[in-house]
């Protein structure tokens, strides 16, 4: 980052239940009791504007009956008005407790258009989503859709949209069906549950790819090295001079059906007790194209007192061959939950580097920043083509940087978590901080939209693919 002087590398209504007729009850599958079957949809939006880059319907589905329901038989519909007759839309899942690989999204056209709806997004579930026991819900499903052209969309005339719905609540303008029978909500007038989806999702383009789901048993798992990763143990910057880079603090677990890599950084207020973490590719073979990762930033420690000037990252980098060398390249997502580098509180930077001089410090870069909390899971996408560098966070364009900062040489990919210094928290009480990573994806020489990234990742997971590397070494 531009302020770091010892830095060598740095690195998101009350609802009306629909009464069931006897004919509808007879059609229910054996997995649900015909006499007591019921569903409820809760909705909130994280994109409240009348105009938005993408719609963000976040949804929970609850089984209000007294028997288990197979989610593969459930369909949920969100109704909206197309922005033009020729407009096409794409679906993405940012996060789901059931796992995004088990959530599907397709678009359909209503047979009886209204002033507020002529299309719908139908959300479904694969068999991998399993069943929903009586009284339970699916948990959070953070969904979104956008125009294929990435033009802003108008939500103000969308039937299912609720601008004031910023926290979960029952929402009757979204319907839920089980085996073709509507058990919740009211569709726009004149429309029923039988219209099939019409717009198939678009697959992202093929290309040389690195994908890793971080499905490992531990830091010493031999597959980590075989798959081209180095869990750092060598000394040096960035961070607190004399700190240790501790590979044993890189661990792996399963959350929401997805494998997760955890980077733990800890200190007791001295260099000798400071342990930082980094995982990076051994190969420097990545240049233009798309880079993506799902990362969980943390505002507070897992244990102990808060306040350390911490840096949590996802970035690409190559080596500085000489001070101010013009063939250096680095592209960063860096989150500082407690500030640092002259900032008093949390801030997220994206930075594109041309070069720097470590001593005396001199930097040539372009950066974009946002001074707010980014605690939680976020989809981070970086695209590099022949004209610009673009950074996206949760599907939203965060920053565009100039062609002057394009890379001249290939780079490695890295995640690390480290302490700028020990001045933010002077206590000698031990504390530790976590940064988590769900996956990483690189597509060589191709620019993907954030939604195409999500489709690509979901395809890998649906196929059971946990690792692939077809990116040539040069």
C-alpha positions in Angstrom: 0.0 0.0 0.0 1.1 3.5 -0.7 1.8 4.4 2.9 3.8 1.3 4.0 7.4 2.1 4.3 8.8 -1.4 4.9 6.4 -3.2 2.5 7.7 -5.7 0.0 4.3 -7.3 -0.8 0.7 -6.5 0.1 -1.9 -7.9 -0.6 -18.2 -7.7 0.6 -45.5 -7.1 5.3 -47.5 -9.0 6.8 -48.1 -11.7 4.2 -51.3 -13.3 3.0 -51.2 -17.0 2.9 -52.8 -18.6 -0.1 -55.6 -21.0 0.8 -55.2 -24.5 -0.6 -58.0 -26.2 -2.5 -58.7 -29.9 -2.3 -57.4 -30.5 -5.8 -54.1 -28.9 -5.0 -53.7 -30.9 -1.8 -54.0 -34.1 -3.8 -51.0 -33.2 -5.9 -48.5 -32.8 -3.1 -45.7 -35.4 -3.1 -45.3 -38.0 -0.4 -42.5 -36.0 1.3 -45.0 -33.4 2.5 -48.2 -34.0 4.4 -51.2 -32.9 2.3 -53.1 -31.7 5.3 -50.4 -29.5 6.7 -48.1 -28.5 3.9 -47.0 -24.9 3.9 -44.2 -22.6 2.9 -43.3 -19.0 3.8 -40.9 -16.7 2.0 -39.0 -14.0 3.8 -37.4 -11.2 1.8 -35.0 -8.3 2.1 -33.0 -6.3 -0.4 -29.5 -4.9 -0.1 -30.0 -2.7 -3.2 -32.8 -0.3 -2.2 -32.5 2.3 -5.0 -35.1 2.9 -7.6 -32.3 2.4 -10.1 -29.5 0.0 -9.4 -26.7 -1.9 -11.2 -28.4 -5.1 -10.1 -31.4 -6.3 -8.2 -30.5 -8.0 -4.9 -33.4 -10.1 -3.6 -32.1 -11.9 -0.5 -34.5 -14.7 0.5 -35.2 -17.4 3.1 -37.8 -20.2 2.5 -39.4 -21.7 5.6 -41.3 -24.9 5.9 -44.4 -24.0 7.9 -45.9 -27.5 7.6 -45.3 -30.4 10.0 -43.5 -32.7 7.5 -40.2 -32.6 5.8 -40.0 -31.1 2.3 -37.4 -31.9 -0.4 -36.1 -28.6 -1.6 -35.6 -29.9 -5.1 -39.4 -29.7 -5.4 -39.6 -26.1 -4.3 -39.7 -23.1 -6.8 -39.6 -19.5 -5.7 -40.6 -16.7 -8.1 -39.6 -13.0 -7.9 -41.6 -10.9 -10.4 -40.3 -7.8 -12.2 -40.8 -5.5 -15.2 -38.2 -5.8 -17.9 -36.3 -2.6 -18.8 -37.0 -3.2 -22.5 -38.6 -5.8 -24.6 -35.2 -7.1 -25.8 -33.5 -7.0 -22.3 -32.0 -10.2 -21.1 -30.9 -11.0 -17.6 -28.3 -13.0 -15.7 -28.6 -14.6 -12.2 -25.9 -14.9 -9.6 -25.7 -16.3 -6.0 -23.4 -14.5 -3.8 -23.9 -16.6 -0.7 -26.3 -19.3 0.5 -26.3 -21.3 3.7 -27.3 -24.3 1.6 -24.4 -23.5 -0.8 -24.6 -21.5 -4.0 -23.9 -24.7 -6.0 -27.3 -26.0 -4.8 -29.3 -22.9 -5.8 -30.4 -22.3 -9.4 -31.8 -19.2 -11.1 -33.6 -19.1 -14.4 -35.8 -16.4 -16.1 -39.3 -16.7 -17.6 -41.9 -14.5 -19.3 -45.4 -14.1 -17.9 -48.3 -15.1 -20.1 -50.3 -12.2 -18.8 -48.0 -9.1 -18.4 -49.0 -6.4 -16.0 -47.8 -2.8 -15.4 -45.4 -4.1 -12.8 -44.4 -7.5 -14.1 -43.7 -9.2 -17.4 -40.8 -11.4 -16.3 -39.8 -13.5 -13.3 -36.7 -15.0 -11.8 -37.4 -18.6 -10.7 -35.2 -19.8 -7.9 -34.8 -23.6 -7.5 -32.7 -26.1 -5.7 -30.6 -29.1 -6.7 -30.9 -32.4 -4.9 -27.7 -31.4 -3.0 -29.8 -28.8 -1.1 -31.4 -31.7 0.7 -34.6 -31.4 2.7 -36.2 -28.8 4.8 -37.5 -30.1 8.1 -40.8 -28.8 9.6 -40.3 -25.4 11.2 -36.9 -24.8 9.7 -35.8 -22.5 6.9 -33.1 -22.5 4.2 -31.1 -19.7 5.9 -29.7 -16.8 4.1 -29.7 -16.8 0.3 -28.0 -13.7 -1.0 -29.2 -13.6 -4.6 -28.8 -11.0 -7.4 -29.6 -10.5 -11.1 -28.7 -7.9 -13.6 -29.0 -6.9 -17.3 -26.7 -8.9 -19.5 -25.5 -5.6 -20.9 -24.7 -4.4 -17.4 -26.9 -1.3 -18.0 -28.6 -0.1 -14.8 -32.0 -1.5 -14.2 -35.2 0.2 -12.9 -36.6 -1.5 -9.8 -39.3 1.1 -9.0 -41.9 -0.7 -11.2 -41.0 -4.2 -10.2 -43.9 -6.2 -8.6 -41.7 -8.1 -6.1 -39.4 -5.2 -5.1 -39.7 -3.6 -1.7 -37.4 -0.6 -1.2 -38.1 -0.4 2.5 -37.6 -4.1 3.1 -34.0 -3.8 4.5 -34.4 -6.6 7.0 -36.0 -10.0 6.6 -39.8 -10.2 6.8 -42.6 -12.3 5.2 -43.3 -11.0 1.7 -46.4 -12.1 -0.2 -45.2 -10.6 -3.5 -42.8 -13.5 -4.0 -44.4 -16.9 -4.5 -43.3 -20.3 -3.4 -44.5 -23.5 -5.1 -44.2 -27.2 -4.2 -44.7 -29.6 -7.1 -46.4 -26.9 -9.1 -48.9 -25.9 -6.4 -48.5 -22.4 -5.0 -48.2 -22.6 -1.2 -47.2 -19.0 -0.5 -47.7 -15.5 -2.0 -49.7 -14.0 -4.8 -48.5 -13.8 -8.4 -49.3 -10.7 -10.5 -52.9 -10.7 -11.6 -53.7 -13.3 -14.3 -50.6 -15.4 -13.8 -50.2 -18.8 -12.4 -47.4 -21.2 -11.5 -47.3 -23.2 -14.7 -45.3 -20.9 -17.0 -41.9 -22.5 -17.7 -38.7 -20.5 -17.5 -37.6 -19.3 -21.0 -34.2 -17.6 -20.8 -31.4 -20.1 -20.2 -28.4 -19.0 -18.2 -25.3 -18.0 -20.2 -22.2 -20.1 -19.5 -19.1 -18.0 -19.2 -16.5 -18.5 -21.9 -14.0 -21.3 -21.7 -10.3 -20.6 -21.3 -7.1 -21.6 -19.5 -8.2 -21.6 -15.8 -7.0 -21.9 -12.3 -9.7 -22.8 -9.8 -9.1 -24.0 -6.2 -11.9 -24.6 -3.7 -9.2 -25.0 -0.9 -10.4 -28.5 -0.1 -7.4 -29.6 2.0 -6.9 -31.4 5.3 -4.3 -29.0 6.6 -1.3 -26.8 5.8 1.0 -29.9 5.4 -1.4 -31.6 3.0 0.9 -32.6 0.1 -1.8 -31.6 -2.4 -1.2 -28.0 -1.5 2.3 -28.0 -2.9 1.3 -30.4 -5.8 -1.4 -27.9 -6.8 1.2 -25.1 -7.0 0.7 -23.3 -3.6 3.3 -22.3 -1.0 2.3 -21.8 2.6 4.8 -19.2 3.6 7.4 -19.8 6.4 10.3 -17.7 5.3 11.0 -14.4 7.2 10.8 -10.9 5.8 8.2 -8.2 5.0 5.6 -7.0 5.0 4.5 -6.3 8.5 6.2 -6.3 11.9 10.0 -6.7 11.7 11.0 -9.9 13.4 7.5 -11.5 13.1 7.1 -15.1 12.1 5.3 -16.3 9.1 3.6 -19.4 10.6 2.3 -22.1 8.2 0.6 -24.0 11.0 -1.8 -21.1 11.4 -3.3 -21.8 8.0 -6.1 -24.2 8.5 -9.1 -25.7 6.6 -12.7 -26.5 7.5 -16.1 -26.9 5.9 -18.8 -24.2 6.3 -22.2 -24.2 4.6 -21.1 -27.2 2.5 -18.1 -25.3 1.1 -14.4 -25.9 2.1 -12.8 -22.8 3.7 -9.2 -21.7 4.1 -8.5 -19.7 7.3 -5.5 -17.5 7.8 -4.9 -16.7 11.5 -2.7 -13.8 12.6 -1.8 -13.4 16.3 0.3 -11.3 18.6 0.8 -10.5 22.3 2.2 -7.1 21.5 5.8 -8.0 20.7 7.6 -8.9 17.5 8.6 -12.3 19.0 4.9 -13.2 19.7 3.6 -12.0 16.3 2.7 -14.7 13.8 1.4 -13.7 10.3 0.1 -15.9 7.5 0.4 -16.0 3.7 -0.6 -18.5 1.0 0.7 -17.8 -2.5 1.2 -19.5 -5.9 4.7 -20.8 -6.5 4.4 -19.9 -10.2 4.4 -16.3 -11.6 2.3 -17.1 -14.7 -0.8 -15.0 -14.3 -1.2 -11.7 -16.2 -4.3 -10.5 -18.2 -7.7 -11.9 -17.6 -10.0 -12.3 -14.6 -9.1 -12.9 -11.0 -11.8 -13.7 -8.4 -12.0 -14.9 -4.8 -14.6 -15.0 -2.1 -13.1 -13.6 1.1 -14.4 -13.0 4.6 -12.9 -10.0 6.3 -13.1 -9.5 10.0 -13.5 -6.3 12.0 -12.7 -7.8 15.3 -10.4 -10.5 16.8 -11.4 -14.0 17.3 -10.0 -13.7 20.8 -8.4 -11.0 22.9 -8.5 -7.2 22.7 -9.1 -5.4 19.5 -7.3 -2.5 17.9 -4.3 -3.9 16.0 -3.5 -2.3 12.6 -4.2 -5.4 10.5 -4.1 -5.9 6.7 -6.3 -8.6 5.1 -5.7 -9.2 1.4 -6.2 -10.8 -1.9 -3.7 -9.7 -4.6 -1.4 -10.4 -7.5 2.3 -9.5 -7.6 5.7 -10.0 -9.3 9.1 -9.1 -8.0 10.7 -5.7 -7.9 13.9 -6.2 -10.0 15.3 -2.8 -9.0 14.1 0.3 -7.2 11.5 2.1 -9.5 11.8 -0.7 -12.1 9.1 -0.1 -14.7 8.3 -3.8 -15.1 6.9 -4.3 -11.6 3.2 -5.0 -11.2 0.8 -5.5 -8.3 -3.0 -5.4 -7.9 -4.4 -5.4 -4.4 -7.6 -5.7 -2.4 -6.5 -4.7 1.1 -8.9 -4.3 4.0 -7.7 -2.5 7.2 -10.4 -3.1 9.9 -8.7 -0.8 12.4 -7.1 1.7 10.1 -3.5 2.3 9.6 -1.2 4.2 7.1 -2.7 7.4 8.5 -6.3 6.2 8.5 -8.1 6.2 11.8 -10.7 3.5 11.2 -11.8 0.7 8.8 -11.0 1.3 5.1 -10.8 -0.9 2.0 -8.2 -0.1 -0.7 -7.9 -1.4 -4.3 -4.5 -0.4 -5.7 -2.8 -0.8 -9.0 1.0 -0.5 -8.9 3.4 0.7 -11.6 6.5 0.7 -9.3 8.0 1.8 -6.0 11.3 2.5 -4.2 11.5 0.9 -0.7 14.1 3.3 0.7 13.5 6.1 0.6 9.9 5.3 0.1 8.5 6.4 -3.2 5.4 4.9 -4.9 3.8 5.1 -8.3 0.2 3.7 -8.1 -3.5 4.4 -8.6 -5.9 3.5 -5.8 -9.6 3.6 -4.9 -10.8 3.4 -1.3 -14.0 3.2 0.7 -14.0 4.2 4.4 -16.6 1.8 5.9 -16.8 -1.6 7.4 -16.4 -4.6 5.0 -16.7 -7.2 7.7 -18.2 -10.5 6.3 -18.1 -12.4 3.1 -17.4 -10.5 -0.2 -17.0 -11.5 -3.8 -13.8 -9.8 -5.1 -13.2 -9.7 -8.8 -10.3 -8.1 -10.7 -10.2 -7.8 -14.5 -7.2 -6.8 -16.5 -7.3 -6.3 -20.3 -5.4 -4.2 -22.7 -7.0 -0.9 -21.7 -7.7 -0.9 -18.0 -7.9 -2.6 -14.6 -11.3 -3.0 -13.0 -12.1 -3.9 -9.4 -15.6 -5.3 -8.4 -16.9 -6.0 -4.9 -20.1 -8.0 -4.6 -20.9 -7.4 -8.3 -20.5 -3.7 -8.1 -17.8 -1.8 -9.9 -15.6 -0.4 -7.2 -12.7 1.2 -9.2 -11.3 1.5 -12.7 -7.6 2.2 -13.1 -5.7 3.5 -16.1 -3.8 1.6 -18.8 -0.5 3.2 -17.4 -0.7 0.6 -14.6 -1.1 -2.5 -16.8 1.3 -5.4 -16.1 4.4 -5.9 -18.2 5.2 -9.4 -16.7 3.3 -12.3 -15.3 2.5 -12.4 -11.5 1.7 -14.8 -8.7 -1.6 -14.9 -6.7 -1.6 -14.4 -3.0 -3.6 -14.1 0.2 -2.1 -12.8 3.4 -2.9 -11.3 6.7 -0.4 -9.2 8.6 0.2 -6.4 11.1 1.4 -3.0 9.9 3.0 -2.3 13.3 2.3 -2.9 17.0 1.2 0.7 17.8 -2.5 0.2 17.3 -2.9 -2.0 20.4 -0.2 -1.8 23.0 -1.6 -4.6 25.3 0.5 -7.6 25.9 -2.6 -9.8 26.1 -2.6 -12.4 23.4 -5.1 -11.9 20.5 -5.8 -13.5 17.2 -7.5 -12.4 13.9 -9.0 -14.5 11.1 -9.3 -14.0 7.4 -11.2 -16.7 5.5 -11.1 -17.7 1.8 -13.8 -19.7 0.0 -12.2 -20.1 -3.4 -9.9 -18.5 -6.0 -10.4 -18.4 -9.8 -8.3 -17.0 -12.7 -9.3 -17.1 -16.3 -6.4 -16.3 -18.6 -6.8 -13.5 -21.2 -10.6 -13.3 -20.8 -12.7 -10.7 -19.0 -15.7 -12.2 -17.2 -18.5 -10.3 -15.5 -19.0 -11.0 -11.8 -22.1 -13.0 -12.6 -20.2 -15.1 -15.1 -17.6 -15.7 -12.4 -20.4 -17.0 -10.1 -21.7 -19.3 -12.9 -18.2 -20.6 -13.5 -17.6 -21.4 -9.8 -21.1 -23.0 -9.4 -20.4 -25.2 -12.4 -17.1 -26.4 -10.8 -18.9 -27.2 -7.6 -21.9 -28.9 -9.2 -19.4 -31.1 -11.1 -17.5 -31.9 -7.8 -14.3 -30.2 -9.1 -12.2 -28.9 -6.3 -9.1 -28.0 -8.2 -8.1 -27.3 -11.8 -5.1 -25.6 -13.3 -4.8 -25.4 -17.1 -2.9 -22.0 -17.1 0.4 -22.6 -19.1 3.6 -21.8 -17.3 4.5 -19.1 -19.8 
